[in-house]
Amino acid sequence: MNALDRTVDIVTTHNVAVVLVVGLLTAGLVLGIANAEMGGDGGFAGAVETDVDEAEQYVQANYEIDGSDDRAAHFPVYVRDEGGNALSTEAMIATLEYKQAVAEDDAVADARTNDEALSVASFVGTQAVGDPDASLAEQIAALEDADDEEIAAIVETTLAEEPEAQLLVPNSYEPGTADAESTQLVFAFEPTEDGKAPADAQYALADAAADRTDPEFFTLGEPAMDAMSETSVENTVFLVLPVVLGLILAVAAFAYRDIVDVIVGLVGVIVSIGWMFGVLGWLGVEVGPAVVIGPVLIAGLSIDYGFHVFTRYREAREALENEAAREQRDSVAAIRLPMARGLRSVAVAFGLVTITASIGFLANLVNPVGALRDLGIAITLGVGSAFVIFVTLVPALKVTIDDALERLGLDRHKQPLGSGAYVRPLLSSTVTLARRAAPVVTVVAVVLAAGGGVAWTALDEEAAGAESPDVAEWKQELPGPVGWEENEALENQEYVGEQFRSAAAAEDDRVQVLVEGSVTDDDALYALEDGIDEGVERGTFAEGRTDTIETPTTVIEAVAAEDDEFAGTVEEADTTGDGIPDSDLEAVYDHLYEVDSDRASAVIEREAGEYRSLRAIGPPQAADGPAVDADRAVNLFAVGDAIETEDASVAATVVSDATAEQAAIEQITDGIVRVMVVAVTAVFLTLVGVYRWIHGSASLGVLTAIPVALVLGYVVGGMYLLSVPLNFLTALLVSLVIGIGIDYSIHLSDRFAHERGRGRTDRDALETAVTGTGGALLGSMLTSVGAFAGMLIHPDPSFQHFATLVVLAMVAAFVASVVVLPSLLYLWARYVGAEQPVDDGDPDLAASAQD
């Protein structure tokens, strides 16, 4: 007796013990959920780090800003008084008191630089005291003693004369007034390796701000991201998952038409999901977006397993209805034997589905999106959990309950889904179609898939968060925890984006060109200038480049105009007389650093006497430049290409919002292709090997993989027709189509080969496979569609797009399996596959082969 037979025997014979053991194991695994970490923001924002991001971090870490040595990480705290005045005396006193409070916090004090936290309140307070070095206590006292009109006058003067103060008020501020809805105070901290304020300091400022409501204080950064994630997860859990579970129950009730099977199947789904999160917790793997997508994916796969277990069980019971054992109501023959037959016949397909589904999701390990790599691991654990549960707990629980009910006199004999008066003729018609027009069906299917595949190049690309969630009022008005709670942190983030433009943000928005490599090469400065010229010609940079673009050459020219000795050095290094040094650049850089190290360090990086990179700083956007970021990114990338073309010894990276966004999209798109190639190749080889081993036919494995390729084409075509953009979330669809869609083909082709092995003719084997297994596939497809359709209630357009595509993929996979695959199998049996001898290795199956 092999391992499969022993497992089936234990599950069906010692069913109560199996239920108890798996129950105890479940309790232990579920305890791991408490250890599960959300990880990041629980979603995909900022999920891809590109070479542009790395270049930006390099610039921040190695270049001085505006000729200063200020490498601090700035972290703003916002003060808002909606309907009031954040610049009133009371509001500014509250701001100074907040500064007093956080100054005593060790996390803040230890991380701060020597710079004073900037705020309008301090500008006004020191003027009210008459001492620029006045303490916070003195400033507060001065504001309390002054009258409101005096303070208002100081505010107006400060905002008119202090450029730094002007950056601290919102865009809605009316110049010449002392009124503003909000303001900000900016703390300076020693930066971490990624150039940000230390996390513990951020949380200290956020905690101190949370208790202040009049006026309101709030922060962004890591605390806000955590708050957004927590609110989003709670909203999803309480609004979306109940809808998903409700739809699953409704469809399962319709398909099973038996309350016991619905309950047992649902228990299997819940335990599988619990195992997934429990294992993630015990392993310390970050959950991230799996909290939203994971349960729905595992529910869909679990339900598929359940349908096949129950369908094969019902079919086996029907096959025994004329036997004497059924008349005697012997539970071994009436319940355990059918379950053993059904489980044994489907277990190999389950194992193959589990392997191929795992391959599909683990292929995301080559995905550049870290969140999708984590999700691939999480879903793979869930797939494995579902396999174990549905070959142990679910059949054992089913046997236990049916045995108990049969002993009470209740007949538990039920018809398989595919044998219904409406479903069976519908499924059977695809077999007739295969016999009459298999070549036509095959050609049409391939042409449609090829047409969809061609649409890949025409798909729209969308960056993270390009569309904001639109929450309908009725979702917010639902009672209790079910209602969609407003995401205060997200609203604050949107408010800041609309109202504030800090000095740091202004610097970040500027186009920067980083040139690395042999920057002392004679052609280095020429190459950089050629790149800038390319940008000017394309309209990416404004005209008047001397005024708007700072490069090493413009700095050299400016310093040479002020220093005759340096001008002589430049003249000696300029062999062409055009003002651009093209020889002995190291001497030019050395002399420049001697004359004006501040300006030199802003555009030329020197580390331990070695020159490592150059930097050019351009304007945020040319007024007449392209309005579309994708077009702007193309022009900016052309700047880098022009530099590298002129001097192959250097590498150029253009840093801007547009290039960072476009680089992320391109990296995601490349990742999808890599995942697709890896997954399809691995699944193809697996199917070929397993089918050669199990059924003696490698070609049948190839045939089973074909519908997956077809479905990929259909889905891409559907994305084009439905105007669904390509982004990091829809990138997961490739894994889903391969990982879950393949199981439809596996179940049907495995059943076909299995029936042929029992001695049935090709026609009968195909008929049995399509009407028997096809019925389970129909129920699985309907339930999965219902589950993912429930995600459409999520207000985030990315989740809506994802749900739409999954529904499309599941329907396409079902159609490909029950319409196209039968035609492929018919052609294979007619021209490739030889008639199979009866497989008498399983006496139960051999005995029923004549039924």
LUMVEXZA-952394 format. One record per residue (C-alpha): residue in one letter; z, y, x. Coordinates in steps of 0.001 Angstrom, whole numbers, padded with zeros to 6 digits, always signed. Layout:
! residues N
AZYX ...
//
This chain:
! residues 851
M+000000+000000+000000 N-001062+003333+001509 A+000906+006606+001489 L-000838+007833-001652 D-000021+004686-003599 R+003595+004747-002433 T+003974+008406-003447 V+002449+007799-006868 D+004646+004746-007381 I+007809+006684-006505 V+006898+009649-008705 T+006081+007555-011767 T+008721+004844-011354 H+011672+006865-010082 N+010761+009973-012046 V+014314+011096-012843 A+015349+010881-009193 V+012244+012845-008176 V+013078+015603-010690 L+016638+015845-009356 V+015610+015859-005693 V+012890+018468-006179 G+015298+020514-008290 L+017862+020575-005487 L+015175+021415-002947 T+013987+024243-005198 A+017504+025674-005432 G+017745+025733-001643 L+014345+027336-001170 V+014867+029949-003866 L+017953+031168-001993 G+015529+032351+000685 I+014155+034973-001699 A+017215+037076-000907 N+016009+037216+002710 A+012450+038221+001819 E+011388+041570+003257 M+008982+043812+001405 G+007376+044977+004621 G+005664+048346+005077 D+004920+050061+001814 G+004359+046914-000210 G+000719+047786-000463 F-002252+048562+001760 A-001970+052264+002556 G-002593+052835+006238 A-003357+049157+006595 V-006043+049473+009289 E-005590+050945+012740 T-008903+051826+014375 D-009996+053109+017773 V-009993+056584+016226 D-006317+056205+015328 E-005564+054972+018843 A-007414+057937+020310 E-005460+060332+018099 Q-002168+058798+019226 Y-003341+059033+022831 V-004102+062740+022420 Q-000731+063399+020811 A+001084+061579+023590 N-000818+063006+026561 Y-001979+066494+025662 E-000112+069703+025205 I-000774+071631+021998 D-002002+075223+022273 G-001000+075423+025936 S+002660+074713+025278 D+004794+071801+026326 D+005832+071110+022740 R+005524+067394+022153 A+008126+067284+019409 A+007715+065317+016203 H+008070+067713+013296 F+009634+066513+010059 P+009692+068898+007076 V+012238+069030+004266 Y+010987+070682+001083 V+012968+072973-001204 R+011601+073403-004717 D+012926+075448-007630 E+010499+074888-010499 G+010672+077777-012905 G+012826+079663-010410 N+012562+081169-006962 A+013028+079074-003811 L+013300+082355-001861 S+016150+083738-003917 T+019451+084495-002208 E+021105+081459-003825 A+018256+079119-002827 M+018279+080334+000781 I+022060+079923+000991 A+021588+076345-000286 T+018965+075809+002413 L+021301+077032+005148 E+024131+074875+003796 Y+021794+071870+003933 K+021021+072677+007576 Q+024751+072881+008235 A+025380+069513+006616 V+022650+067586+008442 A+023548+069200+011773 E+026782+067185+011686 D+024936+063880+011206 D+024808+061875+014431 A+021339+060422+013734 V+019917+063924+013317 A+021847+065554+016163 D+021000+062838+018701 A+017263+062948+017986 R+016704+066708+017717 T+015094+068822+020402 N+016534+072164+021493 D+014269+073972+019019 E+015863+075527+015964 A+014786+074112+012599 L+012297+076587+011161 S+012987+078014+007706 V+012454+081257+005849 A+016184+081220+005152 S+016993+081403+008875 F+014413+084123+009512 V+016023+086166+006743 G+019588+085190+007639 T+019332+086260+011292 Q+017796+089577+010229 A+020577+090097+007690 V+023142+089511+010476 G+021174+091571+012963 D+021443+088872+015621 P+018621+086378+016336 D+021221+083973+017733 A+023539+084147+014702 S+025138+080871+013659 L+024455+079228+010317 A+027902+080229+009082 E+027229+083857+010002 Q+023841+083758+008273 I+025368+082321+005091 A+028088+084986+005102 A+025516+087747+005578 L+023427+086506+002668 E+026495+086242+000440 D+027526+089830+001262 A+024076+091386+000775 D+022637+092340-002592 D+019545+090625-003991 E+017264+093637-003575 E+018114+093931+000106 I+017428+090255+000657 A+014139+090455-001259 A+013009+093302+000982 I+013807+091280+004104 V+011892+088293+002663 E+008805+090418+002004 T+008894+091890+005520 T+009455+088492+007138 L+006543+086826+005339 A+004278+089784+006141 E+005093+089923+009872 E+006083+086396+010961 P+003130+083958+011259 E+005480+080964+011531 A+007246+081984+008326 Q+003908+082181+006523 L+003369+078467+007210 L+006640+077654+005437 V+005636+078896+001964 P+003240+077153-000460 N-000371+078029-001155 S+000720+079445-004520 Y+002776+082165-002804 E+001522+085700-003568 P+001552+087805-000373 G+003716+090896-000596 T+006274+089308-002915 A+009662+087665-002433 D+008995+084863-004916 A+007838+081289-004239 E+008220+078100-006216 S+009017+076147-003053 T+009424+076395+000685 Q+010033+074099+003608 L+012287+073837+006639 V+010902+071963+009630 F+013036+069976+012060 A+011860+069127+015583 F+012750+065686+016967 E+012070+063741+020113 P+009066+061615+019098 T+009014+057829+019012 E+006226+055826+020664 D+003976+056402+017671 G+004591+060166+017802 K+006792+060283+014679 A+010333+061396+014021 P+012910+058600+014492 A+013394+056580+011312 D+017189+056938+011221 A+016861+060729+011420 Q+014301+060699+008607 Y+016612+058662+006393 A+019581+060916+007198 L+017624+063985+006092 A+016396+062163+002977 D+019900+060996+002025 A+021273+064521+002383 A+018403+065889+000293 A+018854+063343-002517 D+022169+064851-003644 R+020831+068404-004020 T+019102+069257-007272 D+019488+073031-007806 P+017266+073812-006034 E+015701+070398-005448 F+015445+069069-001882 F+013117+066212-000931 T+011362+064674+002059 L+008292+062544+002665 G+007793+060156+005603 E+009250+056644+005731 P+011962+057228+003077 A+009361+058404+000585 M+007067+055469+001373 D+009920+053047+000740 A+010765+054796-002534 M+007128+054688-003641 S+006918+050996-002799 E+010136+050148-004629 T+009087+052010-007761 S+005598+050491-007674 V+006970+046964-007332 E+009463+047457-010166 N+006747+048898-012409 T+004461+045971-011662 V+007133+043332-012140 F+008309+044693-015477 L+004988+045829-016966 V+002204+043699-015464 L+003801+040297-014887 P+005104+039917-018479 V+001579+040580-019747 V+000150+038088-017253 L+002652+035405-018228 G+002075+036100-021918 L-001673+035631-021552 I-001135+032454-019531 L+001103+031049-022253 A-001338+031989-024996 V-004360+030403-023295 A-002390+027360-022150 A-001077+026823-025682 F-004627+026951-027012 A-005948+024592-024329 Y-003095+022046-024278 R-002196+022281-027973 D+001081+020677-027057 I+004329+022578-026495 V+005688+019987-024047 D+002683+020253-021751 V+002804+024061-021948 I+006476+024083-020939 V+006066+021514-018163 G+003016+023330-016806 L+004817+026687-016901 V+007807+025182-015090 G+005432+024015-012367 V+003923+027489-012086 I+007310+029223-011852 V+008684+026727-009317 S+005533+027063-007179 I+005890+030850-007119 G+009600+030512-006363 W+008832+028176-003471 M+006315+030633-002044 F+008744+033569-001985 G+011602+031345-000867 V+009673+029975+002102 L+008561+033521+002999 G+012197+034574+002948 W+013443+031713+005096 L+010602+032195+007593 G+011139+035947+007716 V+007506+036696+006797 E+007028+040124+005218 V+006123+039856+001547 G+004202+043119+001233 P+001480+043116-001440 A+002108+039421-002175 V+004762+040564-004652 V+001974+041788-006931 I-001023+039586-006167 G+000714+036423-004984 P+002246+035278-008285 V-001026+035758-010150 L-003054+033864-007550 I-000591+030977-007349 A-000300+030902-011136 G-004081+030519-011382 L-004190+027680-008870 S-001087+025975-010266 I-002514+026011-013748 D-005670+024387-012404 Y-003596+021591-010892 G-001704+021201-014152 F-004823+020890-016265 H-006180+018127-014067 V-002898+016189-014051 F-002540+016332-017829 T-006229+015752-018529 R-006408+012640-016339 Y-003163+011400-017881 R-004539+011839-021389 E-007815+010161-020441 A-005942+007179-018972 R-003866+006836-022146 E-007023+006840-024238 A-008450+004074-022039 L-005413+001938-022823 E-005333+002481-026578 N-006905-000904-027349 E-004699-002815-024962 A-001768-004898-026215 A+000668-002882-024110 R-000043+000227-026141 E+000549-001610-029393 Q+003911-002781-028099 R+004898+000761-027126 D+005907-000391-023659 S+006753+002803-021770 V+005606+001360-018453 A+002115+000715-019794 A+001987+003619-022277 I+003292+006396-020006 R+003911+005407-016389 L+000707+003417-015886 P-001574+006193-017278 M+000233+008800-015160 A-000107+006576-012084 R-003822+006092-012750 G-004423+009769-013425 L-002382+011022-010474 R-003942+008519-008078 S-007448+009495-009135 V-006855+013236-008783 A-004515+013354-005751 V-007311+013194-003162 A-009120+016079-004852 F-005822+017992-004958 G-005372+017457-001239 L-008910+018594-000494 V-008546+021638-002755 T-005303+022526-001004 I-006923+022255+002420 T-009997+024301+001499 A-007968+026915-000380 S-005672+027256+002627 I-008690+027639+004887 G-010025+030386+002636 F-006803+032381+002768 L-005892+031634+006400 A-009316+032946+007379 N-007705+036352+006839 L-005955+035877+010165 V-009166+037341+011647 N-008988+040250+009204 P-008205+043672+010754 V-006014+044566+007770 G-002478+043536+008668 A-001384+043445+005032 L-004184+040994+004214 R-003222+038796+007164 D+000336+038632+005817 L-000971+038002+002325 G-003179+035179+003595 I-000118+033488+005075 A+001895+034040+001899 I-000800+032635-000399 T-001309+029643+001876 L+002386+028843+001597 G+002055+029197-002163 V-000959+026867-002250 G+000954+024236-000318 S+003944+024669-002616 A+001789+024225-005712 F+000289+021021-004303 V+003711+019484-003658 I+005073+020539-007047 F+002120+019228-009043 V+002016+015820-007380 T+005780+015314-007596 L+007851+017432-009964 V+005296+018033-012724 P+004136+014400-013207 A+007739+013140-012850 L+008970+015679-015400 K+006072+014838-017705 V+006875+011095-017533 T+010580+011752-018116 I+010036+013930-021196 D+007292+011769-022753 D+009345+008633-022176 A+012350+010196-023910 L+010241+011416-026855 E+008475+008062-027207 R+011858+006335-027407 L+012707+008690-030283 G+009597+007509-032106 L+007353+010486-031337 D+003785+009620-030401 R+002878+011504-027208 H-000759+010416-027170 K-002992+013533-026949 Q-006718+014032-026622 P-008161+015480-023385 L-009514+019028-023667 G-013097+017963-022919 S-013210+015525-025811 G-012986+018137-028567 A-015653+018422-031244 Y-016858+021755-029864 V-016150+021500-026152 R-017615+018063-025457 P-021119+018809-026840 L-021152+022126-024973 L-020276+020507-021668 S-022519+017536-022304 S-025476+019874-022798 T-025342+020806-019103 V-025910+017157-018208 T-028939+017097-020504 L-030159+020302-018840 A-029751+018682-015434 R-031763+015619-016463 R-034576+017709-017911 A-034775+020784-015677 A-032645+020297-012565 P-035219+021899-010198 V-035572+024941-012442 V-031809+025389-012757 T-031423+025137-009006 V-034159+027663-008213 V-032910+030185-010773 A-029343+029863-009478 V-030412+030397-005865 V-032663+033363-006721 L-029894+035088-008684 A-027398+034543-005870 A-029872+035827-003277 G-030492+038913-005404 G-026768+039540-005576 G-026395+039046-001832 V-029063+041676-001155 A-026900+044177-003055 W-024261+043938-000289 T-025886+046763+001671 A-025903+048984-001423 L-022203+048645-002255 D-020147+051819-002271 E-017362+052060+000279 E-014023+053513-000591 A-011052+054427+001568 A-007423+053750+000844 G-006063+055688-002076 A-009400+057326-002860 E-008645+057057-006556 S-005286+058105-007949 P-003596+055955-010606 D-003991+057275-014135 V-000971+056134-016140 A-001543+056243-019896 E+001268+057788-021927 W+001856+054625-023976 K+002675+052697-020780 Q+005330+055267-019911 E+006773+055268-023429 L+007466+051525-023590 P+011190+050771-023993 G+013605+049712-021284 P+012464+048488-017909 V+009025+047539-019250 G+007885+051185-019392 W+006019+052520-016377 E+008425+054742-014477 E+007103+057926-012942 N+006824+057602-009186 E+008704+060687-008094 A+008002+060151-004407 L+004261+059877-005089 E+004330+063045-007180 N+006155+064846-004375 Q+003540+063676-001901 E+000728+064966-004107 Y+002549+068278-004572 V+002944+068778-000825 G-000694+067897-000249 E-001753+070594-002691 Q+000717+073313-001738 F+001473+073142+001994 R-000528+073325+005180 S+001795+073281+008163 A+000903+074142+011739 A+001030+070447+012632 A-001271+069584+009742 A-003698+072306+010763 E-003789+070857+014279 D-004264+067319+012942 D-007204+068408+010781 R-009148+069835+013724 V-011959+067811+015215 Q-011043+066552+018667 V-013233+064741+021167 L-011481+062460+023649 V-013491+061475+026747 E-012020+058707+028905 G-013239+057029+032062 S-014745+058600+035181 V-014081+062185+034130 T-014521+063451+037699 D-018069+062074+037751 D-020658+064799+038372 D-022166+064401+034889 A-018845+064320+032980 L-018793+067976+031870 Y-022520+067935+031122 A-022061+064863+028940 L-019274+066512+026938 E-021335+069678+026469 D-024336+067617+025322 G-022138+066030+022692 I-020932+069418+021474 D-024537+070634+021326 E-025394+067603+019188 G-022614+068526+016776 V-023771+072133+016579 E-027366+071075+015897 R-026217+068764+013102 G-024209+071513+011451 T-020956+069675+012041 F-019601+072517+014164 A-019952+076142+013197 E-022209+078416+015232 G-020532+080712+017717 R-019207+077723+019603 T-017372+079782+022238 D-015079+081129+019546 T-014555+077919+017594 I-014738+075047+020105 E-012534+074743+023151 T-013723+072445+025946 P-012914+072080+029633 T-016025+074145+030323 T-014935+077045+028073 V-011495+077013+029689 I-013056+076960+033151 E-015280+079908+032224 A-012370+081877+030754 V-010107+081355+033778 A-012947+082069+036210 A-013497+085418+034487 E-009859+086283+035235 D-009479+084827+038749 D-012075+085578+041449 E-010888+082854+043818 F-011233+080220+041116 A-014603+081684+040177 G-015704+080981+043750 T-014618+077358+043460 V-016619+077027+040245 E-019691+078633+041811 E-019595+076217+044743 A-019383+073253+042355 D-022242+074544+040166 T-025453+073404+041884 T-027730+074441+038994 G-026322+077899+038369 D-025804+077362+034643 G-022038+077892+034751 I-021137+074206+034352 P-019692+072560+037484 D-021639+069420+038363 S-020178+068430+041734 D-016748+067984+043288 L-015129+068192+039831 E-011789+066949+041131 A-011488+070064+043308 V-012374+072242+040311 Y-009716+070581+038161 D-007128+070875+040956 H-007780+074579+041357 L-007714+075136+037591 Y-004286+073503+037361 E-003075+075749+040200 V-004267+078908+038466 D-003402+078140+034837 S-001786+074754+034249 D-001043+075536+030593 R-004662+075993+029591 A-005813+073213+031905 S-003403+070676+030426 A-004708+071403+026932 V-008169+070037+027778 I-007782+067936+030955 E-005244+065124+031304 R-003678+064675+034741 E-001206+061881+035424 A+000313+061447+038907 G-002519+063461+040419 E-005206+061361+038725 Y-007570+062813+036115 R-007828+060362+033255 S-009461+062092+030267 L-010969+065267+028862 R-010487+066824+025438 A-012579+069174+023314 I-011066+070875+020271 G-013337+071882+017425 P-012956+073517+014001 P-011755+071595+010924 Q-015155+071810+009150 A-018254+073902+009451 A-018701+076061+006369 D-022303+074897+006027 G-021631+071321+007156 P-021955+068195+005031 A-019554+068078+002105 V-019464+064285+001960 D-017035+062738+004452 A-019329+059769+005121 D-022151+062110+006132 R-019786+064198+008211 A-018481+061082+009918 V-022029+060023+010836 N-022627+063407+012459 L-019330+063271+014328 F-020005+059749+015592 A-023332+061111+016867 V-021355+063529+019051 G-019631+060622+020779 D-022896+058699+021116 A-024566+061697+022783 I-021755+061948+025336 E-021938+058264+026242 T-025741+058414+026447 E-025587+061246+028999 D-022877+059572+031097 A-022426+055821+030766 S-019294+055913+032910 V-017236+057543+030147 A-016204+056539+026615 A-016012+059172+023896 T-014049+059036+020645 V-014269+061767+018013 V-010958+062216+016209 S-010931+063664+012699 D-009997+062685+009168 A-013634+061832+008434 T-014127+059568+011466 A-010760+057873+010967 E-011591+057108+007350 Q-015105+055900+008094 A-013931+053783+011036 A-011351+052132+008783 I-013983+051351+006158 E-016354+049918+008742 Q-013572+047823+010240 I-012670+046485+006795 T-016316+045673+006085 D-016662+043905+009438 G-013451+042033+008646 I-014885+040802+005360 V-017917+039428+007165 R-015724+037713+009769 V-013514+036183+007088 M-016572+035030+005176 V-018186+033399+008202 V-014977+031719+009364 A-013979+030524+005896 V-017409+029278+004811 T-017974+027488+008116 A-014545+025852+008094 V-014810+024814+004434 F-018320+023449+004998 L-017240+021325+007961 T-014130+020146+006127 L-016052+019063+003051 V-018689+017300+005141 G-016054+015409+007114 V-013823+014489+004179 Y-016659+013404+001884 R-018120+011331+004695 W-014725+009665+005163 I-013728+009255+001504 H-017066+008738-000250 G-019307+007730+002645 S-021654+010682+002164 A-021694+013832+004291 S-024570+015210+002188 L-022346+015137-000902 G-019930+017387+000969 V-022756+019825+001712 L-023729+019782-001958 T-020148+020549-003001 A-020075+023660-000778 I-023278+025151-002173 P-021741+026596-005392 V-019300+028617-003273 A-022162+030385-001512 L-023816+030981-004869 V-020654+032471-006341 L-020306+034862-003398 G-023780+036156-004189 Y-022993+036479-007902 V-019792+038402-007176 V-021515+040851-004832 G-024186+041422-007465 G-021481+041948-010063 M-019770+044497-007823 Y-023029+046414-007593 L-023746+046305-011332 L-020159+047259-012260 S-019993+049984-009569 V-016916+048398-008015 P-016432+049863-004522 L-015818+047873-001376 N-012317+048506-000048 F-009450+046617+001574 L-008225+045144-001721 T-011595+043858-002930 A-011916+042407+000590 L-009404+039775-000500 L-011933+038548-003035 V-013902+036633-000408 S-010856+034503+000353 L-010153+034029-003323 V-013708+032943-004145 I-013673+030449-001288 G-010028+029453-001581 I-009791+028979-005343 G-013396+028860-006569 I-014161+025843-004377 D-011711+023665-006272 Y-013994+023657-009330 S-016808+022103-007292 I-014500+019686-005500 H-012975+018326-008701 L-016332+017785-010356 S-018186+016249-007402 D-015170+014105-006489 R-014986+012827-010074 F-018708+012105-010016 A-018420+010117-006778 H-015300+008399-008081 E-017012+007281-011307 R-020023+005998-009360 G-017631+004043-007177 R-016250+002392-010306 G-019698+001015-011096 R-020948+003526-013640 T-024594+004544-013619 D-025476+007983-012222 R-026041+009304-015713 D-022742+007983-017079 A-020865+009127-013997 L-022244+012639-014369 E-021492+012667-018101 T-017904+011547-017535 A-017366+014036-014709 V-018707+017009-016647 T-017030+016272-019984 G-013778+014951-018513 T-013140+017084-015461 G-015223+019911-016922 G-012763+020163-019799 A-009894+020658-017352 L-011978+023218-015468 L-012619+025094-018704 G-008927+025279-019476 S-008142+026310-015920 M-010827+028996-015943 L-009690+030434-019273 T-006073+030550-018141 S-006924+032103-014772 V-009123+034676-016451 G-006288+035490-018830 A-003857+035852-015936 F-006047+038202-013928 A-007160+040092-017019 G-003489+040968-017439 M-003702+042890-014147 L-006088+045319-015823 I-003037+046963-017378 H-002039+048123-013886 P-002927+051844-013638 D-004050+051633-010008 P-007892+051541-009969 S-007824+049278-006896 F-005912+046604-008802 Q-008189+047060-011818 H-011263+046563-009635 F-009683+043526-008045 A-008792+041988-011405 T-012298+042645-012733 L-013876+040923-009771 V-011535+037946-009955 V-012402+037447-013608 L-016075+037633-012684 A-015556+035199-009790 M-013674+032651-011907 V-016316+032696-014635 A-019090+032469-012038 A-017340+029577-010259 F-016963+027699-013546 V-020602+028241-014534 A-021790+027236-011060 S-019708+024067-011240 V-020559+022848-014739 V-024143+024163-014983 V-025611+024356-011471 L-023667+021586-009699 P-024644+018881-012253 S-028293+019648-011522 L-027637+019434-007778 L-025768+016155-008232 Y-028560+014764-010391 L-031146+015580-007719 W-028889+014207-004995 A-028311+010933-006866 R-032017+010576-007534 Y-033360+011314-004052 V-030455+010923-001586 G-027456+008972-002867 A-027710+005221-003253 E-026088+003420-006166 Q-022433+002759-005338 P-020779-000661-005630 V-017724-001044-007801 D-014594+000055-005940 D-012091-002712-006651 G-009491-001395-004232 D-007449-000056-007157 P-006863-002773-009767 D-005876-000239-012391 L-009094+001669-011978 A-011218-001411-011681 A-009752-002718-014897 S-010586+000467-016704 A-014058+000726-015219 Q-015420-001256-018123 D-013800+000995-020765 
//
